[in-house]
Amino acid sequence: MNVLHLIDPGSPGGGGCTLRLMAESLARLTSVQQDVVIVGHEGHVALARRCGVDPIGSIGAPLRQATLARGGLRRMLRMHEQVQGPYDLIHAWTLSSAVLAASAAPTRRRLATLTVGPLCGPATPVFRAIVQRTPTPIIATSRSVAREYASIGLDPETITVIPPAINPESTPLGDRAALRAEWGVDDRSFVVGMLSEPLRWADARLAADVVLQVAATGRDVRLLVHHAATRKADAERWLAGLGQRRLLIEDDASAEPWQVARGLDAALLVGGELNALDLSAAGSPFAVLTGGGRRMLPLPSALPLLWAMVAGVPVIADASDVATDVIVEGESGLLITPKDRNAAADRIMRLYDDPTIAGRIGLQARQHVAEAFGVSAYCVRVKEQYEAAINDAGSTPRTPDVRHADPAVTPVAVG
C-alpha cells in the first residue's frame, strides 16, 4: 500500500496539532509506504519537521492559496511515480488540500481527514461538489466536525468519526520552570493560555477582558497568546492604555501546545462574534460571498484542548460542540456559555483559589485522554479506512493520470 499525504499548514486545520496527528500514523503504520508533500513555504516545512513529519518535498502555493498549486502537485506526482510506481491513495489533511488533490489528480482514489469545520468561502461548495460527484471517504476527528460537514450536504455515510491520537510519550512536553522563566513569571503567577487551531479562532480581546477582571481582584494572573489570535493587537493596545500590558505574554510556541502546556495553570478557549455569526439569509449577496450562511471562522479542532488535558492542565472552554465532545463539565474541564466573560473569570478565580480543584480536574482530564485517545486504536482505524478506500468494489477504478485536469474541477482561491 502506497499513500501520499498532502497538507497545507497555512490553511485552517493544517497547523501543528494536525501535523503531530499525521506523524503518529507515519510512525506506527510501518506496513504502509507513506510520503508527505507540504503545500506552502519553507516555514511550513520547518513546522512539519518540528512536529515529526519529514516531507519528500514541498509545493509553492501561488498567492498563498493551496488550491491553486495544481501544476506543482502534478509535477511532483509525475517525478516520484516514475521512480517508485503509482500511489494507491492520496490522503488530504485539510479541506483546501482535498480540493487541490481532486483538481490535480481527479482519477485517483482519495481520502480526507478533517479536524476543523467547513471553511467560509468558495472552497466549501467546491469541496461539496467534488465529494458528491466522486465519493471521497472523510475521517472527522470529532462528532461535531462530522455534523458540520453533514450539514453542508455531504452524505453522512461517507463520514467516519475517528478520535485523534494524543501521545505525550512521542512528543515530550515542555519544562515548566524553563517556560515560566522565559515568560518572566514565577510560580506565584497564574498563567492562562489561549489554545486553538485555527489560531484565529481564539479572541484575544475577549480573553484579555476576562483576565483583567481577575487581575482587578488582586490575583496575579497572566494571559498567554499567539500573535495570530483574533484581535490580539486590540487586546495589547487596550491593556497598554490601562497600564496593564504586563498581563499579556506573547509566545508563538502556543501553536504547538505540547511545547507550552506544562507552563500553564489553565487553558482557555473562547471565541468572538465571528465564530457565532450565522448568515441565515443564504440568498443574499453577502451570504454568497461568505460561503452561504456559514460562521465566519470554522468550527475549531479539539486537538489543542486535548494536549492541554494530557498535560494535566484544566481547560475552560465555550460550551460549543467541539468542547462538549471532549470535556465533561466539572470533571475533565469547565464549560461556560459562549462569550460569557463573567463566567470565564469566575472559573479562573475558582482554579486560582483552590489548587485542589485544579489538580483534580487536571488528573481526570489526563486519564480521560489516555483512555479515549490512544495511538494504537487510532492507527488501526486509519489503516482500515485506507484499505476500504483502495479496495472499494463499488467505485470505478481510477487509473493514475497526472497529465490532464478534470475540467469540472476548477481551482479556487480560499480567502
C-alpha positions as CSV (number, residue, x, y, z in Angstrom):
1,M,0.0,0.0,0.0
2,N,1.5,3.3,-1.1
3,V,-0.1,6.5,0.3
4,L,0.7,10.1,-0.4
5,H,-0.2,12.6,2.4
6,L,-1.0,16.2,1.3
7,I,-1.3,19.1,3.7
8,D,-1.1,22.8,3.6
9,P,-0.1,24.1,7.1
10,G,-1.1,27.6,6.3
11,S,-4.8,26.8,6.0
12,P,-7.3,26.3,8.8
13,G,-6.9,22.8,10.2
14,G,-3.4,22.2,8.8
15,G,-1.4,23.5,11.8
16,G,0.9,21.9,14.3
17,C,-1.7,19.7,16.0
18,T,-2.8,18.2,12.7
19,L,0.8,17.6,11.7
20,R,1.5,15.9,15.0
21,L,-1.5,13.7,14.4
22,M,-0.2,12.8,11.0
23,A,3.2,12.0,12.5
24,E,1.6,9.3,14.7
25,S,0.2,7.4,11.6
26,L,3.6,7.8,9.8
27,A,5.4,6.3,12.7
28,R,3.0,3.5,13.6
29,L,1.8,2.3,10.2
30,T,5.1,0.8,9.1
31,S,3.4,-1.7,6.7
32,V,2.3,1.3,4.6
33,Q,4.7,3.1,2.3
34,Q,3.9,6.8,3.1
35,D,5.2,10.0,1.6
36,V,4.3,13.6,2.6
37,V,4.1,16.7,0.4
38,I,3.8,20.1,2.1
39,V,1.9,22.8,0.2
40,G,3.5,26.1,1.4
41,H,6.8,27.8,2.1
42,E,10.0,26.9,4.0
43,G,8.4,27.9,7.3
44,H,5.7,25.4,6.8
45,V,8.3,22.7,6.0
46,A,10.2,23.6,9.2
47,L,6.9,23.4,11.2
48,A,6.2,19.9,9.8
49,R,9.7,18.7,10.8
50,R,9.3,20.1,14.3
51,C,6.1,18.1,14.5
52,G,7.8,14.8,13.5
53,V,6.8,14.9,9.8
54,D,9.7,14.6,7.2
55,P,8.3,15.5,3.8
56,I,9.7,14.3,0.5
57,G,9.2,17.8,-0.9
58,S,7.1,21.0,-0.9
59,I,5.0,22.8,-3.5
60,G,4.7,26.6,-3.6
61,A,1.2,27.9,-3.3
62,P,0.5,30.8,-5.8
63,L,-0.9,33.8,-3.9
64,R,-0.6,31.6,-0.8
65,Q,-3.6,29.6,-1.9
66,A,-3.1,25.9,-1.7
67,T,-6.0,25.2,-4.1
68,L,-4.0,27.0,-6.9
69,A,-1.0,24.6,-6.7
70,R,-2.4,22.1,-9.2
71,G,0.6,22.3,-11.6
72,G,3.1,21.8,-8.8
73,L,1.4,18.7,-7.4
74,R,1.1,17.2,-10.9
75,R,4.8,17.6,-11.5
76,M,5.7,16.1,-8.1
77,L,3.5,13.1,-8.7
78,R,5.0,12.5,-12.1
79,M,8.5,12.8,-10.8
80,H,8.1,10.4,-7.8
81,E,5.9,7.9,-9.5
82,Q,8.4,7.4,-12.4
83,V,10.8,6.1,-9.7
84,Q,8.5,4.2,-7.2
85,G,5.3,3.5,-9.1
86,P,1.8,5.0,-8.6
87,Y,0.3,5.9,-5.3
88,D,-2.7,3.8,-4.3
89,L,-4.3,6.7,-2.3
90,I,-3.9,10.4,-1.7
91,H,-4.7,11.4,1.9
92,A,-5.5,15.1,2.2
93,W,-5.5,16.6,5.7
94,T,-7.4,19.8,5.1
95,L,-10.3,20.9,3.0
96,S,-8.1,23.0,0.8
97,S,-5.7,20.2,0.1
98,A,-8.6,17.9,-0.6
99,V,-9.8,20.4,-3.3
100,L,-6.2,20.5,-4.6
101,A,-5.9,16.7,-4.8
102,A,-9.2,16.5,-6.7
103,S,-8.2,19.2,-9.1
104,A,-4.7,17.9,-9.8
105,A,-5.4,14.2,-9.8
106,P,-9.1,13.7,-10.4
107,T,-8.8,10.0,-11.3
108,R,-7.1,9.0,-8.0
109,R,-8.5,7.3,-5.0
110,R,-8.7,9.9,-2.3
111,L,-9.4,10.3,1.4
112,A,-9.6,13.3,3.6
113,T,-9.0,13.8,7.3
114,L,-10.7,17.0,8.6
115,T,-10.0,18.3,12.0
116,V,-12.0,21.6,11.7
117,G,-15.4,22.5,10.3
118,P,-16.2,23.8,6.8
119,L,-14.5,27.0,5.7
120,C,-16.3,30.2,5.0
121,G,-15.9,30.9,1.3
122,P,-15.8,29.3,-2.1
123,A,-13.7,26.2,-1.2
124,T,-16.6,24.6,0.8
125,P,-19.1,24.5,-2.1
126,V,-16.4,23.3,-4.5
127,F,-15.5,20.5,-2.0
128,R,-19.1,19.5,-1.6
129,A,-19.5,19.3,-5.4
130,I,-16.3,17.1,-5.6
131,V,-17.5,14.7,-3.0
132,Q,-21.0,14.5,-4.4
133,R,-19.7,13.6,-7.9
134,T,-16.8,11.3,-6.8
135,P,-17.4,9.9,-3.4
136,T,-14.5,10.7,-1.1
137,P,-14.3,9.0,2.3
138,I,-13.9,11.5,5.1
139,I,-12.3,11.0,8.5
140,A,-13.7,13.5,11.0
141,T,-11.8,13.8,14.3
142,S,-14.9,14.6,16.3
143,R,-18.6,14.2,16.2
144,S,-19.1,17.9,15.9
145,V,-16.9,18.2,12.8
146,A,-18.8,15.3,11.3
147,R,-22.1,17.0,11.9
148,E,-20.8,20.3,10.4
149,Y,-19.9,18.5,7.1
150,A,-23.1,16.6,7.0
151,S,-24.9,20.0,7.4
152,I,-23.5,21.2,4.1
153,G,-25.0,18.3,2.2
154,L,-22.4,15.6,2.4
155,D,-23.7,12.0,2.8
156,P,-23.2,11.1,6.5
157,E,-22.4,7.5,5.3
158,T,-19.2,8.8,3.8
159,I,-18.0,10.4,7.1
160,T,-16.3,8.3,9.7
161,V,-15.5,9.7,13.2
162,I,-12.1,8.5,14.4
163,P,-11.0,10.1,17.7
164,P,-7.5,11.5,17.2
165,A,-4.3,10.2,18.8
166,I,-2.6,12.1,21.6
167,N,0.7,10.6,22.5
168,P,2.9,12.5,25.0
169,E,5.4,9.7,25.0
170,S,6.5,10.5,21.5
171,T,6.1,14.3,22.0
172,P,7.9,15.4,25.1
173,L,6.0,18.2,26.9
174,G,8.0,21.4,27.8
175,D,9.7,22.0,31.1
176,R,7.6,24.2,33.4
177,A,10.4,26.0,35.2
178,A,12.1,26.8,31.9
179,L,8.9,28.0,30.2
180,R,8.0,30.3,33.1
181,A,11.5,31.7,33.3
182,E,11.2,32.5,29.6
183,W,7.9,34.2,30.1
184,G,9.2,36.2,33.0
185,V,6.9,34.8,35.7
186,D,7.4,32.6,38.7
187,D,5.0,30.1,40.4
188,R,3.1,32.9,42.2
189,S,1.6,33.9,38.8
190,F,-1.4,32.0,37.4
191,V,-0.8,31.7,33.6
192,V,-3.8,31.1,31.4
193,G,-3.0,30.0,27.9
194,M,-5.2,30.6,24.8
195,L,-5.0,27.4,22.8
196,S,-6.8,26.9,19.5
197,E,-6.5,25.6,16.0
198,P,-7.1,27.6,13.8
199,L,-5.2,30.2,15.7
200,R,-7.5,32.9,14.6
201,W,-10.5,31.2,16.2
202,A,-9.4,32.4,19.7
203,D,-10.4,36.0,20.5
204,A,-7.6,37.7,22.4
205,R,-9.6,40.9,23.1
206,L,-12.3,38.9,24.9
207,A,-9.8,36.8,26.8
208,A,-7.9,39.9,27.9
209,D,-11.2,41.3,29.3
210,V,-11.6,38.1,31.2
211,V,-8.1,38.1,32.7
212,L,-8.4,41.8,33.6
213,Q,-11.5,41.1,35.6
214,V,-9.5,38.5,37.6
215,A,-6.5,40.8,38.0
216,A,-8.8,43.6,39.3
217,T,-9.4,41.4,42.3
218,G,-5.8,41.4,43.2
219,R,-5.0,38.0,41.9
220,D,-1.7,37.6,40.0
221,V,-2.9,36.3,36.6
222,R,-1.4,36.5,33.1
223,L,-2.6,35.6,29.6
224,L,-0.5,33.7,27.1
225,V,-1.4,34.4,23.4
226,H,-0.2,33.7,19.9
227,H,0.4,36.8,17.7
228,A,-2.1,35.5,15.1
229,A,-5.0,35.3,17.6
230,T,-8.0,37.4,16.5
231,R,-7.9,41.0,17.9
232,K,-4.5,40.4,19.6
233,A,-3.4,43.9,18.6
234,D,-6.6,45.3,20.0
235,A,-6.1,43.5,23.3
236,E,-2.5,44.8,23.5
237,R,-3.5,48.4,22.9
238,W,-6.4,48.2,25.3
239,L,-4.3,46.7,28.1
240,A,-1.5,49.2,27.5
241,G,-3.9,52.1,27.7
242,L,-5.0,50.8,31.1
243,G,-1.4,50.4,32.3
244,Q,-1.8,46.6,32.3
245,R,0.3,45.5,29.3
246,R,2.2,43.2,31.6
247,L,-0.8,40.9,31.8
248,L,-0.2,39.7,28.2
249,I,2.5,37.2,27.3
250,E,3.1,36.5,23.6
251,D,4.6,33.2,22.7
252,D,4.1,31.7,19.2
253,A,5.1,28.3,20.5
254,S,1.5,28.1,21.7
255,A,0.7,27.0,18.1
256,E,2.3,23.7,19.2
257,P,0.5,23.4,22.5
258,W,2.7,20.5,23.8
259,Q,5.6,23.0,23.9
260,V,3.8,25.3,26.4
261,A,1.2,23.3,28.2
262,R,3.4,22.4,31.2
263,G,4.0,26.0,31.9
264,L,0.3,26.8,32.1
265,D,-2.1,26.8,35.1
266,A,-5.2,26.8,32.9
267,A,-6.1,26.7,29.2
268,L,-8.8,28.9,27.8
269,L,-10.8,28.5,24.6
270,V,-13.1,31.4,24.0
271,G,-14.3,32.8,20.6
272,G,-15.8,36.1,19.5
273,E,-18.6,37.3,17.3
274,L,-17.1,35.9,14.0
275,N,-17.3,32.4,15.3
276,A,-21.0,32.6,16.1
277,L,-22.3,34.7,13.2
278,D,-25.0,32.8,11.3
279,L,-25.9,34.3,7.9
280,S,-29.3,32.5,7.6
281,A,-30.3,34.6,4.5
282,A,-28.3,32.3,2.2
283,G,-29.6,34.0,-0.9
284,S,-28.2,37.4,0.0
285,P,-25.0,38.7,-1.8
286,F,-23.2,38.8,1.5
287,A,-24.1,35.2,2.3
288,V,-23.0,34.0,-1.1
289,L,-19.6,35.8,-0.7
290,T,-19.1,34.2,2.7
291,G,-20.0,30.7,1.9
292,G,-23.8,30.6,2.0
293,G,-24.6,31.2,5.6
294,R,-21.7,29.6,7.5
295,R,-20.0,31.1,10.5
296,M,-17.1,33.4,9.5
297,L,-14.5,31.2,11.1
298,P,-14.6,27.3,11.0
299,L,-15.5,25.1,13.9
300,P,-12.1,24.7,15.7
301,S,-10.2,21.5,16.3
302,A,-10.4,19.7,19.7
303,L,-6.7,18.8,19.4
304,P,-5.2,21.8,21.3
305,L,-7.6,21.1,24.2
306,L,-6.5,17.5,24.3
307,W,-2.9,18.5,24.5
308,A,-3.6,20.7,27.5
309,M,-5.6,17.9,29.1
310,V,-3.0,15.3,28.7
311,A,-0.5,17.7,30.4
312,G,-2.9,17.8,33.4
313,V,-3.9,21.5,32.7
314,P,-7.6,22.3,33.5
315,V,-9.4,23.6,30.5
316,I,-12.0,26.4,30.5
317,A,-13.9,26.5,27.2
318,D,-17.0,27.8,25.5
319,A,-19.7,25.1,25.7
320,S,-19.6,24.7,21.9
321,D,-19.9,21.4,20.1
322,V,-16.2,20.8,19.9
323,A,-15.6,21.3,23.7
324,T,-18.5,19.2,24.7
325,D,-17.2,16.4,22.5
326,V,-14.1,16.0,24.8
327,I,-15.0,17.7,28.2
328,V,-17.4,16.6,30.9
329,E,-18.4,19.7,32.8
330,G,-16.8,19.8,36.3
331,E,-14.9,16.5,35.8
332,S,-12.4,16.8,32.9
333,G,-12.8,20.5,32.4
334,L,-15.0,23.6,32.9
335,L,-17.6,24.7,30.3
336,I,-19.1,28.2,30.1
337,T,-21.8,29.8,28.0
338,P,-20.1,31.1,24.8
339,K,-18.7,34.7,25.2
340,D,-19.7,34.9,28.9
341,R,-16.8,36.9,30.3
342,N,-18.1,36.8,33.8
343,A,-18.4,33.0,33.8
344,A,-14.9,32.6,32.4
345,A,-13.4,34.9,35.0
346,D,-15.3,33.1,37.8
347,R,-13.8,29.7,36.6
348,I,-10.3,31.1,36.6
349,M,-10.7,32.5,40.1
350,R,-12.1,29.2,41.3
351,L,-9.0,27.4,40.0
352,Y,-6.7,30.1,41.3
353,D,-8.1,30.0,44.8
354,D,-8.3,26.2,45.1
355,P,-5.4,24.2,43.7
356,T,-7.1,21.0,44.8
357,I,-9.9,21.6,42.3
358,A,-7.4,22.4,39.6
359,G,-5.4,19.3,40.4
360,R,-8.4,17.0,40.5
361,I,-9.7,18.3,37.1
362,G,-6.3,18.1,35.6
363,L,-5.8,14.5,36.7
364,Q,-9.3,13.4,35.4
365,A,-8.6,15.1,32.1
366,R,-5.3,13.3,31.7
367,Q,-6.9,10.0,32.5
368,H,-9.7,10.7,30.0
369,V,-7.3,11.5,27.2
370,A,-5.2,8.4,27.9
371,E,-8.3,6.2,27.8
372,A,-10.2,7.7,24.9
373,F,-7.5,9.0,22.5
374,G,-5.0,6.2,22.3
375,V,-2.5,5.9,19.4
376,S,-3.0,2.2,18.7
377,A,-6.7,2.4,18.2
378,Y,-6.4,5.5,16.0
379,C,-3.8,3.9,13.7
380,V,-5.8,0.7,13.4
381,R,-8.9,2.5,12.3
382,V,-7.0,4.8,9.9
383,K,-5.4,1.7,8.2
384,E,-8.9,0.2,7.9
385,Q,-10.0,3.4,6.1
386,Y,-7.1,3.1,3.7
387,E,-7.9,-0.5,2.9
388,A,-11.6,0.3,2.4
389,A,-10.9,3.3,0.1
390,I,-8.4,1.4,-2.0
391,N,-10.5,-1.8,-2.2
392,D,-13.9,-0.3,-2.5
393,A,-15.6,-2.6,-5.0
394,G,-18.4,-0.1,-5.6
395,S,-16.2,2.5,-7.0
396,T,-14.8,2.8,-10.5
397,P,-11.1,2.0,-10.7
398,R,-9.1,5.2,-11.1
399,T,-6.1,5.0,-13.4
400,P,-3.4,7.4,-12.3
401,D,-3.2,10.3,-14.7
402,V,-1.3,13.4,-13.9
403,R,-1.4,14.9,-17.4
404,H,-4.8,16.3,-17.6
405,A,-7.1,18.1,-15.1
406,D,-10.7,17.4,-14.7
407,P,-12.5,20.3,-16.5
408,A,-15.3,20.1,-14.0
409,V,-13.0,20.9,-11.1
410,T,-11.8,24.4,-11.1
411,P,-9.1,25.7,-8.7
412,V,-10.4,28.3,-6.3
413,A,-8.7,30.8,-4.0
414,V,-9.6,30.5,-0.4
415,G,-10.0,33.7,1.5
